[in-house]
Amino acid sequence: MQTNFSLAQLADPDIEAANEILRKCVHCGFCTATCPTYVLLGDELDSPRGRIYQIKQTLETGRPASASLTKHLDRCLSCLACTTTCPSGVDYMHLIDHARVLIEKTYRRPLADRLMRRLLALVLPCPAVFRLALIGAAMARPFRRFFPGRLGAMLALAPDKIAPPADVDRPQIFKAIGERQARVVLMSGCAQQVLRSSINEATVRVLTRHGCEVVIANGAGCCGALVHHMGREDDAHAAAKRNIAAWERVERESGGIDAIVINASGCGTTVKDYGWMLRLDSAWADRAKRYGGLAKDVTEVMTGLDVAPKLETDKRIRVAYHSACSMQHGQKLKAEPVALLRKAGFEVCEPAESHLCCGSAGTYNIMQPEIARQLQERKAGHLRVLEADVIATGNIGCLMQIANGLTDADDPKIVHTVELLDWATGGPVPPELDHL
């Protein structure tokens, strides 16, 4: 693609990076076939190619973001299926991240939109606040039909039960069982520890069982993904720096680490990108690059360990594996989780259109509830026909989204991949699978 930036514009490192990305796009249109919003809406402006062209126009003219640009970029799930499909290697992720920062800085959203985004940015990254908010939402849930649009969508996503804070999420060290093979930091996250603390518990059990010493770092918290995708650059960078500082303290106080283990693939995609996010901050660039390089999904770590299945059941359990977009497109991890599940003794199948998003996408199912609902129904339909005993996924957002779309009594339950690996190697049966 030809671009027309001035030399003065190219002196800005963000514009220079955007220019390099834009010039790789040849407008071939391969991305349209795998873009969820284009598949649903059929609007060129809601395709990656269309969004790239709109971003190019806005950046070249130097104008503030328009209502039209904001509308079509807000509809993007950042699923990154387009980057997997693109034959030219267009770095769509960093281009749209830059455009969202531009929108946040130059476009004034309607009041209701601003308030909703600020509410989500305040509540979701803070487990204590999020837990209180969910208690209130659970009380209001029976009346959700009286709440329009986004408020109704938010209430519909609230779980029926909210667990108290889990002991596993407080700062501490879990010793390896047997000879220590590795020393890792587990990122306990923010929303996940409130929505499903069993995932972190299963992760600690399976890692220590396989020779990993697991550290929960004091001061670490939200990875920053939520505010990052809102274009709130300063908040995202602050979250990244807090985590990096916490991991540095772990190494200073108790020795080196072999990996930062992440069991929510959306968080993993962001942490692995810390080096890019902070590349222009001289005080943090090298530190961010190092810790971003240490970040690994839990299935990456388990792949390097000697997984010994001990599963004892009367039947061979059929698992439908849903590959989260942030896992298969963001981190390019598609084969590892499936191979681990098979090695653990499960029969694994995958749904049709496995490349298409389920509609969760961070806060997307709240901010764009109608499109998210269509994607949810589409994904649920593809999973039902597999007639699996259980569904597994590696991202909390997908887990909650799909669970809310599978509400029939005969529908399979959904758990995190690590919960199945924990069960198969000597851990407890996930409560959702007691009937198996």
C-alpha positions in Angstrom: 0.0 0.0 0.0 1.3 3.4 -0.9 1.5 5.9 2.0 1.9 9.7 2.0 3.3 10.7 5.3 5.5 13.8 5.5 9.0 13.7 6.9 7.7 15.6 10.0 5.1 13.0 10.6 7.6 10.2 10.2 9.7 11.7 12.9 7.1 10.4 15.3 8.2 6.8 16.1 4.5 5.7 16.3 3.8 7.1 12.9 7.0 5.6 11.5 5.9 2.1 12.9 2.4 2.6 11.4 3.8 3.5 8.1 5.9 0.3 7.9 2.8 -1.7 8.8 0.6 0.0 6.3 3.1 -0.4 3.4 2.9 -4.2 3.8 -0.8 -4.4 3.1 -1.5 -5.3 -0.5 -5.3 -5.2 -0.2 -5.6 -8.8 -1.3 -8.7 -9.4 0.8 -7.7 -12.8 2.3 -8.4 -11.3 5.7 -12.1 -10.7 5.0 -12.8 -14.5 4.9 -11.7 -14.9 8.5 -12.8 -11.6 10.1 -15.9 -12.3 12.3 -17.4 -8.9 11.8 -17.1 -9.0 8.1 -18.5 -12.5 8.0 -21.5 -11.4 10.0 -22.1 -7.9 8.6 -20.6 -8.0 5.1 -19.5 -4.4 5.4 -16.1 -3.6 3.9 -15.6 -0.9 6.6 -15.9 -3.7 9.2 -13.2 -5.8 7.6 -9.5 -5.6 8.5 -8.8 -4.2 5.0 -11.4 -1.5 5.5 -10.2 -0.6 8.9 -6.6 -0.4 7.7 -7.7 2.1 5.0 -9.6 4.2 7.5 -6.7 4.3 9.9 -4.4 5.2 7.0 -6.6 8.2 6.0 -6.8 9.4 9.5 -3.1 9.2 10.3 -2.0 10.8 7.0 -4.3 13.8 7.3 -3.4 14.3 11.0 -7.1 14.9 11.8 -8.8 13.8 15.0 -10.5 10.5 15.0 -14.0 10.6 13.5 -17.2 9.0 14.7 -17.1 6.7 11.7 -13.6 5.5 12.5 -14.5 5.0 16.1 -17.6 3.0 15.3 -15.8 0.5 13.0 -12.7 0.1 15.2 -14.9 -0.4 18.2 -16.5 -3.3 16.3 -13.2 -5.0 15.9 -12.8 -7.9 18.3 -8.9 -7.8 18.1 -9.2 -11.5 17.5 -6.3 -11.3 15.1 -7.6 -14.0 12.8 -6.7 -11.6 10.0 -3.0 -11.8 11.0 -3.0 -15.6 10.8 -4.5 -15.4 7.3 -2.5 -12.4 5.9 0.1 -13.6 3.4 2.0 -10.3 3.7 2.6 -10.3 7.4 0.7 -7.1 8.2 1.0 -6.3 11.9 -2.6 -5.4 12.3 -2.5 -5.7 16.1 -0.1 -2.9 16.7 -1.7 -0.7 14.0 -5.2 -0.9 15.6 -3.7 -0.5 19.1 -2.1 2.8 17.9 -5.4 3.8 16.3 -7.3 3.2 19.6 -4.9 5.4 21.5 -5.6 8.1 18.9 -9.3 7.7 19.4 -9.0 7.9 23.1 -7.0 11.1 22.8 -8.8 12.9 20.0 -12.4 11.7 19.9 -15.0 12.6 22.5 -17.5 9.8 23.0 -21.1 10.2 24.0 -21.5 10.5 27.8 -23.0 7.0 28.3 -20.2 5.4 26.4 -17.5 7.3 28.4 -19.1 6.4 31.7 -19.4 2.7 30.8 -15.8 2.5 29.7 -14.6 4.2 32.8 -16.6 1.9 34.9 -15.2 -1.2 33.3 -11.6 0.2 33.5 -12.1 0.8 37.2 -13.9 -2.4 38.2 -12.5 -5.3 36.2 -8.8 -5.0 36.9 -9.3 -4.8 40.7 -10.4 -8.2 42.1 -11.8 -6.7 45.4 -13.9 -4.1 43.5 -15.0 -6.6 40.9 -16.1 -9.1 43.5 -18.3 -6.5 45.1 -19.7 -5.4 41.7 -20.6 -9.0 40.9 -22.4 -9.5 44.2 -24.5 -6.4 43.3 -25.0 -7.7 39.7 -26.1 -11.1 41.0 -28.8 -9.4 43.1 -30.0 -7.4 40.0 -29.8 -10.3 37.6 -33.4 -11.4 37.9 -34.4 -8.0 36.7 -32.0 -7.8 33.7 -34.9 -7.7 31.2 -35.6 -4.2 32.5 -32.1 -3.0 31.7 -31.3 -2.0 28.1 -28.3 -2.8 25.9 -25.0 -2.9 27.6 -26.3 -2.9 31.2 -28.5 -5.9 30.4 -25.5 -7.6 28.7 -23.4 -7.0 31.8 -25.9 -8.4 34.2 -26.4 -11.5 31.9 -22.7 -12.3 32.2 -22.7 -12.2 36.0 -22.3 -15.6 37.6 -25.0 -17.0 39.9 -22.4 -17.6 42.7 -19.4 -15.6 43.6 -16.6 -17.4 45.5 -14.7 -15.7 48.3 -11.0 -14.9 47.7 -8.9 -18.0 47.3 -5.9 -18.6 49.4 -3.9 -19.6 46.3 -4.0 -16.0 45.0 -2.1 -14.4 47.9 1.6 -13.8 47.6 3.5 -17.0 48.5 5.7 -19.8 47.2 4.5 -23.3 46.4 7.3 -25.9 46.6 7.9 -28.4 43.8 6.9 -32.0 44.6 10.0 -34.1 44.1 13.1 -32.8 42.3 12.7 -29.2 41.2 12.7 -28.9 37.4 11.9 -25.2 37.1 11.0 -22.1 39.1 8.1 -20.1 37.7 6.0 -17.1 38.6 2.3 -17.6 38.2 0.4 -14.5 37.1 -2.8 -14.9 39.1 -4.6 -12.2 37.1 -7.6 -10.1 38.1 -11.0 -11.1 36.7 -10.2 -14.8 36.5 -9.4 -15.1 40.2 -12.9 -13.7 41.0 -14.8 -15.6 38.3 -13.1 -19.0 38.6 -10.4 -19.4 41.3 -10.3 -23.1 40.5 -8.2 -22.4 37.5 -5.3 -21.0 39.5 -5.7 -23.8 42.0 -5.4 -26.4 39.3 -2.5 -24.6 37.7 -0.5 -24.6 41.0 -1.3 -28.3 41.6 -0.3 -29.5 38.1 2.9 -27.4 38.0 4.1 -28.4 41.5 3.2 -32.1 40.7 5.5 -31.9 37.7 8.5 -30.4 39.5 7.9 -26.6 39.3 8.3 -24.3 42.2 5.5 -21.7 41.8 5.8 -18.1 43.1 2.8 -15.8 43.4 4.5 -12.3 43.2 3.6 -9.6 45.7 2.4 -6.5 43.8 1.6 -8.2 40.5 -2.0 -7.8 39.2 -3.9 -7.1 36.0 -1.8 -7.4 32.9 -3.3 -4.2 31.4 -5.0 -5.9 28.5 -8.4 -4.5 29.3 -7.4 -0.8 29.3 -4.9 -1.4 26.5 -7.6 -2.4 24.1 -9.6 0.6 25.2 -6.8 2.9 24.1 -6.0 3.9 27.6 -2.2 3.8 27.0 -1.0 5.4 30.2 -3.1 2.9 32.3 -1.9 -0.1 30.3 1.7 1.0 30.6 1.3 1.5 34.4 -0.1 -2.0 34.8 2.8 -3.4 32.8 5.4 -1.6 34.9 3.8 -2.7 38.2 4.1 -6.3 37.1 7.6 -6.0 35.8 8.6 -4.4 39.2 6.9 -7.2 41.1 8.8 -9.9 39.1 12.1 -8.1 39.6 11.5 -8.1 43.3 10.9 -11.9 43.2 14.3 -12.3 41.5 16.1 -10.0 43.9 14.7 -11.5 47.0 14.5 -15.2 46.2 16.4 -16.1 43.1 15.9 -16.3 39.3 12.8 -17.5 37.5 12.6 -19.7 34.4 9.2 -18.5 33.2 6.2 -16.3 33.9 3.3 -18.7 33.6 0.0 -17.3 32.4 -3.2 -19.3 32.3 -5.5 -16.8 30.6 -4.4 -16.5 26.9 -5.7 -13.0 26.5 -3.3 -11.9 29.3 -0.5 -13.9 27.8 -0.8 -12.1 24.4 -0.5 -8.8 26.2 2.4 -9.7 28.5 4.4 -11.2 25.6 3.9 -7.8 24.0 5.3 -5.8 26.9 8.6 -5.2 25.0 6.7 -3.5 22.2 4.4 -1.6 24.5 7.3 0.0 26.4 9.9 0.1 23.6 10.0 3.9 23.6 10.5 4.2 27.4 14.3 4.0 27.9 14.0 3.2 31.6 11.7 0.2 31.0 12.3 -1.0 27.4 15.0 -3.6 28.1 13.2 -4.8 31.3 9.9 -5.2 29.5 11.5 -7.1 26.6 13.1 -9.5 29.0 10.0 -10.3 31.0 7.8 -10.4 27.9 10.2 -13.0 26.6 9.8 -15.0 29.8 6.0 -15.1 29.5 4.6 -18.5 28.6 1.1 -20.0 28.5 0.7 -22.8 31.0 0.4 -25.3 28.1 3.8 -24.2 26.8 5.4 -24.9 30.1 3.6 -28.3 30.4 4.7 -29.3 27.0 8.3 -29.1 28.2 7.6 -31.4 31.2 7.1 -35.1 31.5 3.3 -35.3 31.7 2.3 -38.7 33.2 -1.5 -39.4 32.9 -3.2 -41.2 35.7 -6.8 -40.8 34.5 -9.1 -43.6 35.7 -12.6 -43.6 34.2 -15.0 -46.1 32.9 -15.2 -44.3 29.5 -12.9 -42.5 27.1 -13.8 -38.8 27.6 -14.4 -36.8 24.5 -13.1 -33.2 24.8 -14.2 -30.4 22.4 -11.3 -28.0 22.4 -12.1 -24.4 21.7 -8.9 -22.5 20.8 -9.2 -18.9 22.1 -8.3 -16.3 19.5 -5.6 -14.9 21.8 -4.1 -18.4 21.9 -4.2 -19.4 18.3 -3.9 -16.0 16.6 -2.3 -13.9 19.3 0.3 -16.4 20.6 0.3 -18.8 17.6 -0.3 -21.7 20.0 -2.7 -24.2 18.3 -1.2 -27.6 18.5 0.3 -27.6 22.0 -3.0 -27.7 24.1 -4.5 -30.4 21.8 -1.4 -32.5 22.0 -1.3 -32.2 25.8 -4.9 -33.2 26.2 -4.4 -36.3 24.0 -1.3 -37.2 25.9 -3.3 -37.0 29.1 -5.7 -39.6 27.8 -8.6 -37.6 26.3 -10.2 -37.9 22.9 -10.0 -34.5 21.4 -12.1 -32.9 18.6 -12.4 -29.3 17.4 -15.4 -27.4 16.1 -16.0 -26.1 12.6 -15.0 -22.5 12.1 -12.5 -22.9 14.9 -10.7 -19.8 13.7 -13.8 -17.6 14.4 -14.2 -15.7 17.7 -16.8 -16.7 20.3 -17.6 -13.0 20.9 -16.0 -12.6 24.3 -12.9 -10.5 23.4 -12.3 -8.9 26.8 -15.2 -6.4 27.3 -16.5 -6.8 23.7 -19.5 -8.8 24.9 -20.5 -5.9 27.0 -19.7 -3.1 24.7 -21.0 -4.8 21.5 -23.6 -7.2 22.9 -25.6 -7.8 19.7 -22.5 -8.9 17.6 -21.2 -10.8 20.5 -24.5 -12.7 20.9 -24.5 -13.7 17.2 -20.9 -15.0 17.5 -21.8 -16.8 20.8 -24.8 -18.6 19.2 -22.7 -19.6 16.1 -19.9 -21.0 18.3 -22.3 -22.8 20.6 -24.0 -24.5 17.6 -20.7 -25.7 16.3 -19.7 -27.1 19.7 -23.1 -28.9 20.3 -22.9 -31.0 17.1 -19.6 -32.5 18.3 -21.5 -34.3 21.1 -18.5 -34.0 23.4 -18.5 -34.9 27.1 -16.8 -31.6 28.0 -15.4 -28.4 26.3 -12.0 -27.1 27.2 -10.5 -23.7 26.5 -7.5 -21.7 27.8 -9.1 -18.3 28.3 -11.5 -17.2 31.1 -13.4 -14.8 28.8 -14.1 -17.6 26.3 -15.1 -19.9 29.1 -17.7 -17.5 30.5 -19.0 -16.5 27.1 -19.4 -20.1 25.8 -20.9 -21.3 29.1 -23.6 -18.6 28.9 -24.4 -19.8 25.4 -24.8 -23.4 26.4 -27.6 -23.4 28.8 -29.6 -26.5 27.8 -29.6 -29.4 30.2 -28.0 -31.7 27.7 -25.2 -29.2 26.7 -21.7 -30.1 27.7 -20.0 -28.2 30.5 -16.9 -26.1 29.9 -13.7 -26.1 31.9 -10.2 -24.7 31.5 -7.7 -26.9 29.8 -5.4 -26.9 32.9 -8.3 -28.3 35.0 -8.4 -31.3 32.7 -4.6 -31.7 32.8 -4.7 -31.5 36.6 -7.4 -34.1 36.9 -5.7 -36.4 34.4 -2.4 -36.3 36.3 -3.7 -36.9 39.8 -5.8 -33.9 40.7 -9.4 -33.7 41.7 -12.3 -34.0 39.3 -13.5 -30.6 38.2 -16.9 -30.0 39.9 -18.6 -29.5 36.6 -17.6 -33.1 35.6 -18.7 -35.1 38.6 -21.3 -36.8 36.4 -18.5 -38.4 34.4 
